[in-house]
Amino acid sequence: MIVLRPCPKRRRAGWIMVGLGVAGGALPFVPGWPAFILGAFILRDQHVWAARLTQKARRRWPEAVAKAEAAEARTIERIERWFDRRRA
């Protein structure tokens, strides 16, 4: 069962990372796949499609998912600090 927990900050951070991933697909100097995957991990509590994607990844690559979750926490922290500085 997929439980969604809406959070505007996580949603914003996740879509920023997905946007960077899409931009990385078009621009040769921006790594696209890592940003897109990290964005999907951030959005897993926000959207059903992202939750299903991360469930499949957890079954196939459990070690990689643990690393992605750690990177997710660091990314959310950085993005929140960036938004806090922009507001101040």
N, CA, C and O atoms as CSV, one atom per row, in Angstrom:
chain,resi,resn,atom,element,x,y,z
A,1,MET,N,N,0.833,-1.178,0.000
A,1,MET,CA,C,0.000,0.000,0.000
A,1,MET,C,C,0.883,1.248,0.000
A,1,MET,O,O,1.838,1.358,0.769
A,2,ILE,N,N,0.547,2.153,-0.856
A,2,ILE,CA,C,1.317,3.388,-0.990
A,2,ILE,C,C,0.635,4.480,-0.172
A,2,ILE,O,O,-0.549,4.768,-0.348
A,3,VAL,N,N,1.414,5.079,0.724
A,3,VAL,CA,C,0.895,6.161,1.561
A,3,VAL,C,C,1.547,7.455,1.099
A,3,VAL,O,O,2.771,7.583,1.100
A,4,LEU,N,N,0.721,8.403,0.708
A,4,LEU,CA,C,1.231,9.699,0.260
A,4,LEU,C,C,1.162,10.697,1.406
A,4,LEU,O,O,0.143,10.802,2.088
A,5,ARG,N,N,2.252,11.428,1.613
A,5,ARG,CA,C,2.312,12.471,2.636
A,5,ARG,C,C,2.699,13.779,1.960
A,5,ARG,O,O,3.883,14.045,1.753
A,6,PRO,N,N,1.713,14.594,1.616
A,6,PRO,CA,C,2.012,15.835,0.900
A,6,PRO,C,C,2.858,16.797,1.730
A,6,PRO,O,O,2.598,17.012,2.914
A,7,CYS,N,N,3.848,17.356,1.103
A,7,CYS,CA,C,4.714,18.352,1.731
A,7,CYS,C,C,5.197,19.296,0.623
A,7,CYS,O,O,5.918,18.864,-0.277
A,8,PRO,N,N,4.820,20.548,0.676
A,8,PRO,CA,C,5.198,21.476,-0.400
A,8,PRO,C,C,6.712,21.601,-0.601
A,8,PRO,O,O,7.179,21.717,-1.734
A,9,LYS,N,N,7.468,21.579,0.481
A,9,LYS,CA,C,8.923,21.713,0.346
A,9,LYS,C,C,9.526,20.508,-0.373
A,9,LYS,O,O,10.377,20.669,-1.248
A,10,ARG,N,N,9.088,19.301,-0.007
A,10,ARG,CA,C,9.603,18.103,-0.677
A,10,ARG,C,C,9.171,18.077,-2.142
A,10,ARG,O,O,9.948,17.701,-3.020
A,11,ARG,N,N,7.936,18.476,-2.395
A,11,ARG,CA,C,7.445,18.488,-3.768
A,11,ARG,C,C,8.271,19.460,-4.607
A,11,ARG,O,O,8.665,19.139,-5.728
A,12,ARG,N,N,8.528,20.634,-4.068
A,12,ARG,CA,C,9.326,21.635,-4.779
A,12,ARG,C,C,10.741,21.117,-5.033
A,12,ARG,O,O,11.255,21.231,-6.146
A,13,ALA,N,N,11.364,20.555,-4.013
A,13,ALA,CA,C,12.726,20.034,-4.158
A,13,ALA,C,C,12.771,18.896,-5.180
A,13,ALA,O,O,13.686,18.827,-6.000
A,14,GLY,N,N,11.788,18.018,-5.126
A,14,GLY,CA,C,11.754,16.895,-6.064
A,14,GLY,C,C,11.599,17.338,-7.501
A,14,GLY,O,O,12.281,16.829,-8.390
A,15,TRP,N,N,10.694,18.295,-7.737
A,15,TRP,CA,C,10.490,18.767,-9.106
A,15,TRP,C,C,11.677,19.567,-9.616
A,15,TRP,O,O,11.941,19.581,-10.818
A,16,ILE,N,N,12.396,20.234,-8.720
A,16,ILE,CA,C,13.634,20.917,-9.143
A,16,ILE,C,C,14.640,19.889,-9.635
A,16,ILE,O,O,15.282,20.081,-10.667
A,17,MET,N,N,14.774,18.785,-8.882
A,17,MET,CA,C,15.727,17.746,-9.291
A,17,MET,C,C,15.288,17.055,-10.594
A,17,MET,O,O,16.122,16.753,-11.447
A,18,VAL,N,N,13.994,16.810,-10.740
A,18,VAL,CA,C,13.505,16.220,-11.992
A,18,VAL,C,C,13.775,17.176,-13.149
A,18,VAL,O,O,14.178,16.746,-14.230
A,19,GLY,N,N,13.557,18.467,-12.927
A,19,GLY,CA,C,13.845,19.460,-13.965
A,19,GLY,C,C,15.319,19.487,-14.342
A,19,GLY,O,O,15.664,19.593,-15.519
A,20,LEU,N,N,16.181,19.392,-13.344
A,20,LEU,CA,C,17.618,19.322,-13.636
A,20,LEU,C,C,17.954,18.057,-14.411
A,20,LEU,O,O,18.818,18.071,-15.288
A,21,GLY,N,N,17.271,16.965,-14.089
A,21,GLY,CA,C,17.491,15.714,-14.812
A,21,GLY,C,C,17.078,15.818,-16.267
A,21,GLY,O,O,17.776,15.326,-17.153
A,22,VAL,N,N,15.954,16.454,-16.511
A,22,VAL,CA,C,15.495,16.651,-17.890
A,22,VAL,C,C,16.465,17.574,-18.625
A,22,VAL,O,O,16.815,17.322,-19.778
A,23,ALA,N,N,16.894,18.638,-17.958
A,23,ALA,CA,C,17.874,19.542,-18.574
A,23,ALA,C,C,19.177,18.801,-18.848
A,23,ALA,O,O,19.838,19.042,-19.859
A,24,GLY,N,N,19.536,17.907,-17.949
A,24,GLY,CA,C,20.758,17.123,-18.154
A,24,GLY,C,C,20.671,16.189,-19.344
A,24,GLY,O,O,21.691,15.830,-19.931
A,25,GLY,N,N,19.462,15.793,-19.702
A,25,GLY,CA,C,19.301,14.974,-20.894
A,25,GLY,C,C,19.579,15.754,-22.166
A,25,GLY,O,O,19.990,15.175,-23.172
A,26,ALA,N,N,19.360,17.063,-22.133
A,26,ALA,CA,C,19.563,17.897,-23.310
A,26,ALA,C,C,20.936,18.582,-23.318
A,26,ALA,O,O,21.493,18.848,-24.383
A,27,LEU,N,N,21.476,18.863,-22.133
A,27,LEU,CA,C,22.753,19.570,-22.046
A,27,LEU,C,C,23.869,18.580,-21.721
A,27,LEU,O,O,23.733,17.779,-20.796
A,28,PRO,N,N,24.958,18.626,-22.462
A,28,PRO,CA,C,26.021,17.631,-22.249
A,28,PRO,C,C,26.828,17.815,-20.964
A,28,PRO,O,O,27.511,16.883,-20.541
A,29,PHE,N,N,26.772,18.978,-20.339
A,29,PHE,CA,C,27.609,19.210,-19.160
A,29,PHE,C,C,26.867,19.018,-17.842
A,29,PHE,O,O,27.467,19.179,-16.779
A,30,VAL,N,N,25.576,18.677,-17.880
A,30,VAL,CA,C,24.791,18.439,-16.665
A,30,VAL,C,C,24.427,16.957,-16.625
A,30,VAL,O,O,23.820,16.459,-17.573
A,31,PRO,N,N,24.780,16.232,-15.554
A,31,PRO,CA,C,24.410,14.810,-15.482
A,31,PRO,C,C,22.905,14.657,-15.256
A,31,PRO,O,O,22.387,15.082,-14.223
A,32,GLY,N,N,22.213,14.062,-16.202
A,32,GLY,CA,C,20.766,13.997,-16.153
A,32,GLY,C,C,20.198,12.879,-15.300
A,32,GLY,O,O,19.344,13.131,-14.450
A,33,TRP,N,N,20.651,11.647,-15.505
A,33,TRP,CA,C,20.045,10.511,-14.809
A,33,TRP,C,C,20.159,10.591,-13.295
A,33,TRP,O,O,19.162,10.344,-12.616
A,34,PRO,N,N,21.309,10.919,-12.726
A,34,PRO,CA,C,21.359,10.995,-11.257
A,34,PRO,C,C,20.380,12.008,-10.677
A,34,PRO,O,O,19.752,11.740,-9.653
A,35,ALA,N,N,20.243,13.151,-11.306
A,35,ALA,CA,C,19.326,14.170,-10.806
A,35,ALA,C,C,17.878,13.703,-10.952
A,35,ALA,O,O,17.066,13.927,-10.054
A,36,PHE,N,N,17.546,13.055,-12.072
A,36,PHE,CA,C,16.183,12.570,-12.282
A,36,PHE,C,C,15.820,11.492,-11.266
A,36,PHE,O,O,14.726,11.511,-10.702
A,37,ILE,N,N,16.731,10.557,-11.034
A,37,ILE,CA,C,16.480,9.471,-10.077
A,37,ILE,C,C,16.342,10.033,-8.668
A,37,ILE,O,O,15.456,9.625,-7.918
A,38,LEU,N,N,17.209,10.960,-8.311
A,38,LEU,CA,C,17.116,11.579,-6.988
A,38,LEU,C,C,15.799,12.341,-6.837
A,38,LEU,O,O,15.186,12.316,-5.769
A,39,GLY,N,N,15.370,13.006,-7.889
A,39,GLY,CA,C,14.076,13.688,-7.857
A,39,GLY,C,C,12.924,12.712,-7.650
A,39,GLY,O,O,11.977,13.014,-6.924
A,40,ALA,N,N,13.001,11.545,-8.284
A,40,ALA,CA,C,11.959,10.528,-8.099
A,40,ALA,C,C,11.951,10.024,-6.662
A,40,ALA,O,O,10.885,9.775,-6.098
A,41,PHE,N,N,13.132,9.872,-6.067
A,41,PHE,CA,C,13.183,9.437,-4.668
A,41,PHE,C,C,12.594,10.488,-3.736
A,41,PHE,O,O,11.912,10.150,-2.769
A,42,ILE,N,N,12.849,11.737,-4.019
A,42,ILE,CA,C,12.295,12.803,-3.188
A,42,ILE,C,C,10.773,12.840,-3.331
A,42,ILE,O,O,10.061,13.100,-2.361
A,43,LEU,N,N,10.285,12.583,-4.526
A,43,LEU,CA,C,8.844,12.657,-4.792
A,43,LEU,C,C,8.089,11.381,-4.434
A,43,LEU,O,O,6.877,11.325,-4.641
A,44,ARG,N,N,8.748,10.367,-3.912
A,44,ARG,CA,C,8.081,9.090,-3.660
A,44,ARG,C,C,6.958,9.185,-2.636
A,44,ARG,O,O,6.056,8.348,-2.649
A,45,ASP,N,N,6.981,10.173,-1.752
A,45,ASP,CA,C,5.886,10.376,-0.799
A,45,ASP,C,C,4.844,11.354,-1.330
A,45,ASP,O,O,3.846,11.620,-0.660
A,46,GLN,N,N,5.063,11.882,-2.512
A,46,GLN,CA,C,4.182,12.898,-3.071
A,46,GLN,C,C,3.322,12.373,-4.220
A,46,GLN,O,O,2.180,12.802,-4.385
A,47,HIS,N,N,3.861,11.448,-5.014
A,47,HIS,CA,C,3.175,10.965,-6.215
A,47,HIS,C,C,3.249,9.437,-6.291
A,47,HIS,O,O,4.252,8.835,-5.907
A,48,VAL,N,N,2.184,8.826,-6.786
A,48,VAL,CA,C,2.113,7.369,-6.870
A,48,VAL,C,C,3.154,6.828,-7.857
A,48,VAL,O,O,3.781,5.805,-7.582
A,49,TRP,N,N,3.346,7.489,-8.989
A,49,TRP,CA,C,4.302,6.991,-9.975
A,49,TRP,C,C,5.710,6.929,-9.399
A,49,TRP,O,O,6.457,5.997,-9.700
A,50,ALA,N,N,6.080,7.895,-8.584
A,50,ALA,CA,C,7.417,7.901,-7.985
A,50,ALA,C,C,7.532,6.815,-6.914
A,50,ALA,O,O,8.592,6.206,-6.768
A,51,ALA,N,N,6.467,6.567,-6.171
A,51,ALA,CA,C,6.482,5.514,-5.155
A,51,ALA,C,C,6.653,4.140,-5.807
A,51,ALA,O,O,7.402,3.302,-5.306
A,52,ARG,N,N,5.968,3.916,-6.909
A,52,ARG,CA,C,6.107,2.633,-7.619
A,52,ARG,C,C,7.512,2.463,-8.186
A,52,ARG,O,O,8.082,1.373,-8.137
A,53,LEU,N,N,8.056,3.534,-8.717
A,53,LEU,CA,C,9.416,3.485,-9.264
A,53,LEU,C,C,10.426,3.133,-8.176
A,53,LEU,O,O,11.317,2.315,-8.406
A,54,THR,N,N,10.302,3.731,-7.010
A,54,THR,CA,C,11.251,3.445,-5.934
A,54,THR,C,C,11.047,2.054,-5.343
A,54,THR,O,O,12.013,1.445,-4.886
A,55,GLN,N,N,9.815,1.529,-5.338
A,55,GLN,CA,C,9.595,0.157,-4.868
A,55,GLN,C,C,10.299,-0.845,-5.777
A,55,GLN,O,O,10.922,-1.793,-5.300
A,56,LYS,N,N,10.195,-0.631,-7.084
A,56,LYS,CA,C,10.878,-1.512,-8.039
A,56,LYS,C,C,12.393,-1.428,-7.852
A,56,LYS,O,O,13.087,-2.445,-7.876
A,57,ALA,N,N,12.894,-0.219,-7.668
A,57,ALA,CA,C,14.333,-0.034,-7.484
A,57,ALA,C,C,14.802,-0.682,-6.185
A,57,ALA,O,O,15.883,-1.270,-6.151
A,58,ARG,N,N,14.013,-0.589,-5.116
A,58,ARG,CA,C,14.396,-1.175,-3.825
A,58,ARG,C,C,14.506,-2.701,-3.923
A,58,ARG,O,O,15.394,-3.301,-3.316
A,59,ARG,N,N,13.618,-3.318,-4.677
A,59,ARG,CA,C,13.694,-4.772,-4.859
A,59,ARG,C,C,14.917,-5.180,-5.666
A,59,ARG,O,O,15.543,-6.204,-5.392
A,60,ARG,N,N,15.248,-4.373,-6.660
A,60,ARG,CA,C,16.346,-4.757,-7.547
A,60,ARG,C,C,17.721,-4.341,-7.030
A,60,ARG,O,O,18.681,-5.102,-7.149
A,61,TRP,N,N,17.825,-3.136,-6.455
A,61,TRP,CA,C,19.119,-2.611,-6.002
A,61,TRP,C,C,19.002,-2.059,-4.584
A,61,TRP,O,O,18.982,-0.839,-4.421
A,62,PRO,N,N,18.925,-2.894,-3.556
A,62,PRO,CA,C,18.720,-2.383,-2.190
A,62,PRO,C,C,19.866,-1.492,-1.687
A,62,PRO,O,O,19.616,-0.525,-0.967
A,63,GLU,N,N,21.110,-1.802,-2.054
A,63,GLU,CA,C,22.237,-0.984,-1.588
A,63,GLU,C,C,22.208,0.390,-2.233
A,63,GLU,O,O,22.479,1.397,-1.578
A,64,ALA,N,N,21.880,0.430,-3.513
A,64,ALA,CA,C,21.834,1.707,-4.220
A,64,ALA,C,C,20.708,2.587,-3.687
A,64,ALA,O,O,20.839,3.810,-3.635
A,65,VAL,N,N,19.606,1.963,-3.294
A,65,VAL,CA,C,18.483,2.734,-2.749
A,65,VAL,C,C,18.880,3.381,-1.427
A,65,VAL,O,O,18.512,4.524,-1.157
A,66,ALA,N,N,19.632,2.650,-0.602
A,66,ALA,CA,C,20.088,3.220,0.666
A,66,ALA,C,C,20.976,4.440,0.417
A,66,ALA,O,O,20.863,5.444,1.120
A,67,LYS,N,N,21.853,4.358,-0.574
A,67,LYS,CA,C,22.704,5.498,-0.913
A,67,LYS,C,C,21.876,6.656,-1.461
A,67,LYS,O,O,22.148,7.816,-1.149
A,68,ALA,N,N,20.867,6.348,-2.276
A,68,ALA,CA,C,20.015,7.399,-2.829
A,68,ALA,C,C,19.221,8.095,-1.733
A,68,ALA,O,O,19.011,9.307,-1.791
A,69,GLU,N,N,18.779,7.338,-0.736
A,69,GLU,CA,C,18.038,7.954,0.368
A,69,GLU,C,C,18.927,8.890,1.178
A,69,GLU,O,O,18.468,9.931,1.648
A,70,ALA,N,N,20.198,8.524,1.344
A,70,ALA,CA,C,21.128,9.412,2.038
A,70,ALA,C,C,21.376,10.674,1.210
A,70,ALA,O,O,21.432,11.776,1.755
A,71,ALA,N,N,21.522,10.512,-0.102
A,71,ALA,CA,C,21.707,11.672,-0.972
A,71,ALA,C,C,20.459,12.544,-0.989
A,71,ALA,O,O,20.547,13.769,-1.073
A,72,GLU,N,N,19.293,11.902,-0.908
A,72,GLU,CA,C,18.033,12.645,-0.857
A,72,GLU,C,C,17.988,13.562,0.363
A,72,GLU,O,O,17.609,14.728,0.256
A,73,ALA,N,N,18.372,13.038,1.507
A,73,ALA,CA,C,18.350,13.836,2.737
A,73,ALA,C,C,19.283,15.039,2.613
A,73,ALA,O,O,18.929,16.150,3.009
A,74,ARG,N,N,20.471,14.813,2.065
A,74,ARG,CA,C,21.414,15.924,1.887
A,74,ARG,C,C,20.875,16.954,0.898
A,74,ARG,O,O,21.020,18.157,1.113
A,75,THR,N,N,20.258,16.489,-0.176
A,75,THR,CA,C,19.735,17.402,-1.189
A,75,THR,C,C,18.606,18.256,-0.644
A,75,THR,O,O,18.565,19.461,-0.892
A,76,ILE,N,N,17.692,17.648,0.093
A,76,ILE,CA,C,16.581,18.405,0.671
A,76,ILE,C,C,17.108,19.475,1.611
A,76,ILE,O,O,16.617,20.604,1.623
A,77,GLU,N,N,18.111,19.110,2.400
A,77,GLU,CA,C,18.722,20.064,3.324
A,77,GLU,C,C,19.298,21.266,2.570
A,77,GLU,O,O,19.081,22.415,2.955
A,78,ARG,N,N,20.035,20.984,1.492
A,78,ARG,CA,C,20.654,22.057,0.713
A,78,ARG,C,C,19.613,22.951,0.054
A,78,ARG,O,O,19.748,24.174,0.066
A,79,ILE,N,N,18.577,22.349,-0.520
A,79,ILE,CA,C,17.553,23.131,-1.205
A,79,ILE,C,C,16.778,23.989,-0.205
A,79,ILE,O,O,16.454,25.140,-0.495
A,80,GLU,N,N,16.482,23.435,0.966
A,80,GLU,CA,C,15.784,24.228,1.987
A,80,GLU,C,C,16.630,25.403,2.446
A,80,GLU,O,O,16.109,26.501,2.645
A,81,ARG,N,N,17.941,25.185,2.618
A,81,ARG,CA,C,18.817,26.302,2.995
A,81,ARG,C,C,18.836,27.360,1.909
A,81,ARG,O,O,18.839,28.554,2.207
A,82,TRP,N,N,18.850,26.935,0.643
A,82,TRP,CA,C,18.854,27.871,-0.468
A,82,TRP,C,C,17.576,28.716,-0.457
A,82,TRP,O,O,17.638,29.936,-0.614
A,83,PHE,N,N,16.418,28.070,-0.271
A,83,PHE,CA,C,15.162,28.822,-0.227
A,83,PHE,C,C,15.112,29.746,0.985
A,83,PHE,O,O,14.592,30.858,0.891
A,84,ASP,N,N,15.642,29.303,2.116
A,84,ASP,CA,C,15.664,30.163,3.298
A,84,ASP,C,C,16.519,31.401,3.058
A,84,ASP,O,O,16.151,32.495,3.484
A,85,ARG,N,N,17.651,31.247,2.384
A,85,ARG,CA,C,18.503,32.402,2.067
A,85,ARG,C,C,17.815,33.333,1.091
A,85,ARG,O,O,17.974,34.550,1.182
A,86,ARG,N,N,17.045,32.775,0.148
A,86,ARG,CA,C,16.337,33.597,-0.830
A,86,ARG,C,C,15.233,34.418,-0.152
A,86,ARG,O,O,14.964,35.551,-0.551
A,87,ARG,N,N,14.606,33.851,0.859
A,87,ARG,CA,C,13.532,34.555,1.573
A,87,ARG,C,C,14.075,35.664,2.459
A,87,ARG,O,O,13.411,36.680,2.661
A,88,ALA,N,N,15.276,35.474,2.988
A,88,ALA,CA,C,15.842,36.435,3.950
A,88,ALA,C,C,16.332,37.703,3.283
A,88,ALA,O,O,16.832,38.602,3.959
